[in-house]
């Protein structure tokens, strides 16, 4: 679903308002569009990493013995 033009314009305006004080040059609407795209991609990657971490921790199976190095012994059985 595409965002409406008014919503997109509002997001661009708000992005410029937020980031302009941190820039030494005037930000264009294209600069703001790229900022939105990059920040969105950054949080998408964080979300993917979080899901992967949850998936890995969910695969810990207490019924399956862990792989141990030489000389390591499990005494809790």
N, CA, C and O atoms as a GROMACS GRO file, in nm:
protein
  308
    1UNK      N    1   0.084  -0.118   0.000
    1UNK     CA    2   0.000   0.000   0.000
    1UNK      C    3   0.089   0.124   0.000
    1UNK      O    4   0.176   0.139   0.085
    2UNK      N    5   0.065   0.212  -0.095
    2UNK     CA    6   0.142   0.334  -0.107
    2UNK      C    7   0.087   0.441  -0.012
    2UNK      O    8  -0.034   0.454   0.004
    3UNK      N    9   0.178   0.516   0.051
    3UNK     CA   10   0.134   0.627   0.136
    3UNK      C   11   0.076   0.737   0.047
    3UNK      O   12   0.118   0.755  -0.067
    4UNK      N   13  -0.020   0.809   0.101
    4UNK     CA   14  -0.079   0.918   0.024
    4UNK      C   15   0.025   1.027   0.004
    4UNK      O   16   0.123   1.037   0.078
    5UNK      N   17   0.003   1.108  -0.097
    5UNK     CA   18   0.095   1.216  -0.128
    5UNK      C   19   0.105   1.314  -0.011
    5UNK      O   20   0.214   1.362   0.021
    6UNK      N   21  -0.007   1.343   0.053
    6UNK     CA   22  -0.008   1.436   0.167
    6UNK      C   23   0.073   1.378   0.283
    6UNK      O   24   0.149   1.450   0.348
    7UNK      N   25   0.056   1.248   0.308
    7UNK     CA   26   0.132   1.184   0.416
    7UNK      C   27   0.280   1.184   0.382
    7UNK      O   28   0.363   1.208   0.469
    8UNK      N   29   0.313   1.156   0.257
    8UNK     CA   30   0.454   1.157   0.215
    8UNK      C   31   0.514   1.296   0.228
    8UNK      O   32   0.626   1.311   0.276
    9UNK      N   33   0.439   1.397   0.186
    9UNK     CA   34   0.486   1.535   0.198
    9UNK      C   35   0.508   1.572   0.344
    9UNK      O   36   0.606   1.637   0.378
   10UNK      N   37   0.414   1.530   0.430
   10UNK     CA   38   0.427   1.559   0.573
   10UNK      C   39   0.552   1.491   0.631
   10UNK      O   40   0.624   1.551   0.711
   11UNK      N   41   0.576   1.366   0.592
   11UNK     CA   42   0.695   1.295   0.641
   11UNK      C   43   0.823   1.363   0.595
   11UNK      O   44   0.917   1.376   0.673
   12UNK      N   45   0.827   1.407   0.471
   12UNK     CA   46   0.945   1.478   0.419
   12UNK      C   47   0.965   1.608   0.497
   12UNK      O   48   1.076   1.640   0.538
   13UNK      N   49   0.857   1.683   0.517
   13UNK     CA   50   0.867   1.809   0.592
   13UNK      C   51   0.916   1.785   0.734
   13UNK      O   52   1.003   1.857   0.784
   14UNK      N   53   0.861   1.684   0.800
   14UNK     CA   54   0.902   1.654   0.938
   14UNK      C   55   1.047   1.605   0.942
   14UNK      O   56   1.121   1.636   1.036
   15UNK      N   57   1.089   1.531   0.841
   15UNK     CA   58   1.228   1.482   0.835
   15UNK      C   59   1.324   1.599   0.821
   15UNK      O   60   1.427   1.604   0.888
   16UNK      N   61   1.290   1.693   0.734
   16UNK     CA   62   1.375   1.812   0.719
   16UNK      C   63   1.380   1.888   0.851
   16UNK      O   64   1.487   1.931   0.893
   17UNK      N   65   1.266   1.905   0.917
   17UNK     CA   66   1.262   1.975   1.044
   17UNK      C   67   1.348   1.910   1.151
   17UNK      O   68   1.409   1.977   1.234
   18UNK      N   69   1.351   1.776   1.149
   18UNK     CA   70   1.429   1.703   1.249
   18UNK      C   71   1.579   1.707   1.220
   18UNK      O   72   1.659   1.727   1.310
   19UNK      N   73   1.617   1.688   1.094
   19UNK     CA   74   1.758   1.671   1.059
   19UNK      C   75   1.828   1.801   1.020
   19UNK      O   76   1.951   1.808   1.027
   20UNK      N   77   1.754   1.904   0.979
   20UNK     CA   78   1.818   2.027   0.936
   20UNK      C   79   1.910   2.088   1.041
   20UNK      O   80   2.019   2.134   1.006
   21UNK      N   81   1.872   2.090   1.169
   21UNK     CA   82   1.962   2.148   1.270
   21UNK      C   83   2.096   2.074   1.283
   21UNK      O   84   2.192   2.129   1.338
   22UNK      N   85   2.103   1.952   1.232
   22UNK     CA   86   2.226   1.873   1.243
   22UNK      C   87   2.309   1.876   1.115
   22UNK      O   88   2.411   1.808   1.105
   23UNK      N   89   2.265   1.955   1.018
   23UNK     CA   90   2.334   1.962   0.890
   23UNK      C   91   2.393   2.102   0.870
   23UNK      O   92   2.333   2.202   0.909
   24UNK      N   93   2.510   2.105   0.808
   24UNK     CA   94   2.573   2.234   0.782
   24UNK      C   95   2.523   2.297   0.652
   24UNK      O   96   2.557   2.411   0.622
   25UNK      N   97   2.443   2.224   0.575
   25UNK     CA   98   2.387   2.278   0.451
   25UNK      C   99   2.237   2.259   0.452
   25UNK      O  100   2.183   2.180   0.529
   26UNK      N  101   2.171   2.333   0.366
   26UNK     CA  102   2.026   2.319   0.355
   26UNK      C  103   1.993   2.182   0.296
   26UNK      O  104   2.049   2.142   0.194
   27UNK      N  105   1.901   2.112   0.362
   27UNK     CA  106   1.858   1.982   0.312
   27UNK      C  107   1.748   2.000   0.209
   27UNK      O  108   1.654   2.076   0.228
   28UNK      N  109   1.761   1.928   0.100
   28UNK     CA  110   1.658   1.930  -0.004
   28UNK      C  111   1.553   1.824   0.028
   28UNK      O  112   1.571   1.742   0.117
   29UNK      N  113   1.443   1.828  -0.046
   29UNK     CA  114   1.340   1.726  -0.028
   29UNK      C  115   1.396   1.589  -0.068
   29UNK      O  116   1.358   1.488  -0.009
   30UNK      N  117   1.485   1.585  -0.165
   30UNK     CA  118   1.549   1.458  -0.204
   30UNK      C  119   1.640   1.408  -0.091
   30UNK      O  120   1.643   1.288  -0.064
   31UNK      N  121   1.713   1.498  -0.027
   31UNK     CA  122   1.794   1.459   0.090
   31UNK      C  123   1.705   1.395   0.196
   31UNK      O  124   1.738   1.290   0.251
   32UNK      N  125   1.592   1.458   0.223
   32UNK     CA  126   1.500   1.408   0.325
   32UNK      C  127   1.444   1.272   0.284
   32UNK      O  128   1.430   1.183   0.368
   33UNK      N  129   1.411   1.256   0.155
   33UNK     CA  130   1.361   1.127   0.108
   33UNK      C  131   1.465   1.017   0.130
   33UNK      O  132   1.431   0.906   0.172
   34UNK      N  133   1.591   1.048   0.101
   34UNK     CA  134   1.699   0.950   0.122
   34UNK      C  135   1.719   0.920   0.270
   34UNK      O  136   1.746   0.805   0.306
   35UNK      N  137   1.707   1.020   0.354
   35UNK     CA  138   1.718   0.998   0.499
   35UNK      C  139   1.609   0.901   0.546
   35UNK      O  140   1.636   0.806   0.619
   36UNK      N  141   1.486   0.926   0.501
   36UNK     CA  142   1.374   0.837   0.539
   36UNK      C  143   1.403   0.695   0.492
   36UNK      O  144   1.384   0.600   0.567
   37UNK      N  145   1.448   0.682   0.368
   37UNK     CA  146   1.478   0.549   0.313
   37UNK      C  147   1.589   0.479   0.392
   37UNK      O  148   1.578   0.360   0.421
   38UNK      N  149   1.694   0.551   0.425
   38UNK     CA  150   1.807   0.492   0.497
   38UNK      C  151   1.772   0.455   0.641
   38UNK      O  152   1.811   0.348   0.689
   39UNK      N  153   1.698   0.541   0.709
   39UNK     CA  154   1.658   0.510   0.847
   39UNK      C  155   1.563   0.390   0.848
   39UNK      O  156   1.572   0.304   0.935
   40UNK      N  157   1.473   0.387   0.752
   40UNK     CA  158   1.381   0.274   0.741
   40UNK      C  159   1.457   0.144   0.716
   40UNK      O  160   1.427   0.042   0.778
   41UNK      N  161   1.555   0.147   0.626
   41UNK     CA  162   1.635   0.027   0.597
   41UNK      C  163   1.714  -0.016   0.721
   41UNK      O  164   1.727  -0.136   0.747
   42UNK      N  165   1.768   0.080   0.797
   42UNK     CA  166   1.843   0.049   0.919
   42UNK      C  167   1.755  -0.027   1.018
   42UNK      O  168   1.797  -0.129   1.073
   43UNK      N  169   1.633   0.024   1.042
   43UNK     CA  170   1.545  -0.043   1.137
   43UNK      C  171   1.495  -0.177   1.085
   43UNK      O  172   1.467  -0.268   1.163
   44UNK      N  173   1.483  -0.189   0.955
   44UNK     CA  174   1.446  -0.318   0.895
   44UNK      C  175   1.554  -0.422   0.922
   44UNK      O  176   1.523  -0.537   0.953
   45UNK      N  177   1.679  -0.382   0.910
   45UNK     CA  178   1.791  -0.474   0.938
   45UNK      C  179   1.792  -0.511   1.086
   45UNK      O  180   1.812  -0.628   1.120
   46UNK      N  181   1.772  -0.414   1.173
   46UNK     CA  182   1.766  -0.445   1.317
   46UNK      C  183   1.655  -0.544   1.346
   46UNK      O  184   1.672  -0.635   1.428
   47UNK      N  185   1.541  -0.527   1.281
   47UNK     CA  186   1.428  -0.618   1.301
   47UNK      C  187   1.464  -0.759   1.252
   47UNK      O  188   1.433  -0.857   1.320
   48UNK      N  189   1.528  -0.768   1.138
   48UNK     CA  190   1.570  -0.899   1.086
   48UNK      C  191   1.668  -0.966   1.182
   48UNK      O  192   1.656  -1.086   1.208
   49UNK      N  193   1.763  -0.890   1.235
   49UNK     CA  194   1.860  -0.947   1.329
   49UNK      C  195   1.789  -0.995   1.454
   49UNK      O  196   1.822  -1.101   1.507
   50UNK      N  197   1.693  -0.918   1.503
   50UNK     CA  198   1.619  -0.956   1.623
   50UNK      C  199   1.542  -1.085   1.599
   50UNK      O  200   1.543  -1.175   1.684
   51UNK      N  201   1.474  -1.095   1.484
   51UNK     CA  202   1.400  -1.217   1.452
   51UNK      C  203   1.494  -1.336   1.441
   51UNK      O  204   1.460  -1.446   1.486
   52UNK      N  205   1.611  -1.316   1.381
   52UNK     CA  206   1.709  -1.425   1.369
   52UNK      C  207   1.758  -1.468   1.506
   52UNK      O  208   1.776  -1.587   1.531
   53UNK      N  209   1.780  -1.373   1.596
   53UNK     CA  210   1.827  -1.404   1.731
   53UNK      C  211   1.720  -1.482   1.807
   53UNK      O  212   1.751  -1.579   1.876
   54UNK      N  213   1.595  -1.440   1.795
   54UNK     CA  214   1.486  -1.511   1.860
   54UNK      C  215   1.475  -1.652   1.805
   54UNK      O  216   1.454  -1.748   1.880
   55UNK      N  217   1.490  -1.665   1.674
   55UNK     CA  218   1.483  -1.797   1.611
   55UNK      C  219   1.595  -1.888   1.661
   55UNK      O  220   1.572  -2.005   1.690
   56UNK      N  221   1.716  -1.831   1.672
   56UNK     CA  222   1.829  -1.911   1.722
   56UNK      C  223   1.807  -1.954   1.866
   56UNK      O  224   1.834  -2.069   1.901
   57UNK      N  225   1.759  -1.864   1.950
   57UNK     CA  226   1.740  -1.899   2.091
   57UNK      C  227   1.624  -1.997   2.105
   57UNK      O  228   1.623  -2.077   2.199
   58UNK      N  229   1.527  -1.991   2.015
   58UNK     CA  230   1.416  -2.084   2.018
   58UNK      C  231   1.454  -2.224   1.974
   58UNK      O  232   1.380  -2.319   2.000
   59UNK      N  233   1.568  -2.238   1.908
   59UNK     CA  234   1.614  -2.368   1.862
   59UNK      C  235   1.696  -2.442   1.966
   59UNK      O  236   1.739  -2.555   1.941
   60UNK      N  237   1.718  -2.382   2.081
   60UNK     CA  238   1.789  -2.452   2.189
   60UNK      C  239   1.700  -2.563   2.240
   60UNK      O  240   1.595  -2.537   2.300
   61UNK      N  241   1.740  -2.684   2.218
   61UNK     CA  242   1.660  -2.799   2.256
   61UNK      C  243   1.726  -2.869   2.375
   61UNK      O  244   1.834  -2.927   2.359
   62UNK      N  245   1.665  -2.864   2.494
   62UNK     CA  246   1.727  -2.925   2.612
   62UNK      C  247   1.733  -3.077   2.602
   62UNK      O  248   1.813  -3.140   2.672
   63UNK      N  249   1.652  -3.139   2.516
   63UNK     CA  250   1.655  -3.285   2.500
   63UNK      C  251   1.774  -3.330   2.417
   63UNK      O  252   1.818  -3.444   2.427
   64UNK      N  253   1.826  -3.240   2.336
   64UNK     CA  254   1.938  -3.274   2.250
   64UNK      C  255   2.068  -3.234   2.318
   64UNK      O  256   2.082  -3.118   2.358
   65UNK      N  257   2.162  -3.324   2.333
   65UNK     CA  258   2.286  -3.287   2.401
   65UNK      C  259   2.366  -3.185   2.322
   65UNK      O  260   2.369  -3.188   2.199
   66UNK      N  261   2.428  -3.095   2.394
   66UNK     CA  262   2.512  -2.994   2.330
   66UNK      C  263   2.640  -3.058   2.280
   66UNK      O  264   2.687  -3.157   2.336
   67UNK      N  265   2.696  -3.002   2.176
   67UNK     CA  266   2.825  -3.050   2.125
   67UNK      C  267   2.931  -2.997   2.219
   67UNK      O  268   2.938  -2.877   2.246
   68UNK      N  269   3.013  -3.085   2.268
   68UNK     CA  270   3.115  -3.046   2.365
   68UNK      C  271   3.254  -3.072   2.309
   68UNK      O  272   3.273  -3.157   2.222
   69UNK      N  273   3.347  -2.997   2.360
   69UNK     CA  274   3.486  -3.013   2.317
   69UNK      C  275   3.549  -3.134   2.385
   69UNK      O  276   3.489  -3.194   2.474
   70UNK      N  277   3.670  -3.169   2.345
   70UNK     CA  278   3.740  -3.282   2.406
   70UNK      C  279   3.758  -3.261   2.556
   70UNK      O  280   3.799  -3.154   2.600
   71UNK      N  281   3.728  -3.365   2.632
   71UNK     CA  282   3.749  -3.360   2.776
   71UNK      C  283   3.633  -3.298   2.853
   71UNK      O  284   3.634  -3.298   2.976
   72UNK      N  285   3.532  -3.245   2.784
   72UNK     CA  286   3.418  -3.186   2.854
   72UNK      C  287   3.315  -3.297   2.880
   72UNK      O  288   3.282  -3.375   2.791
   73UNK      N  289   3.266  -3.300   3.004
   73UNK     CA  290   3.172  -3.403   3.044
   73UNK      C  291   3.050  -3.338   3.105
   73UNK      O  292   3.062  -3.240   3.178
   74UNK      N  293   2.934  -3.391   3.076
   74UNK     CA  294   2.810  -3.341   3.136
   74UNK      C  295   2.773  -3.431   3.252
   74UNK      O  296   2.759  -3.552   3.235
   75UNK      N  297   2.756  -3.371   3.372
   75UNK     CA  298   2.729  -3.449   3.492
   75UNK      C  299   2.588  -3.434   3.545
   75UNK      O  300   2.558  -3.485   3.652
   76UNK      N  301   2.499  -3.365   3.472
   76UNK     CA  302   2.366  -3.338   3.526
   76UNK      C  303   2.263  -3.442   3.487
   76UNK      O  304   2.143  -3.418   3.505
   77UNK      N  305   2.303  -3.556   3.436
   77UNK     CA  306   2.205  -3.661   3.399
   77UNK      C  307   2.205  -3.770   3.500
   77UNK      O  308   2.130  -3.866   3.486
   0.00000   0.00000   0.00000
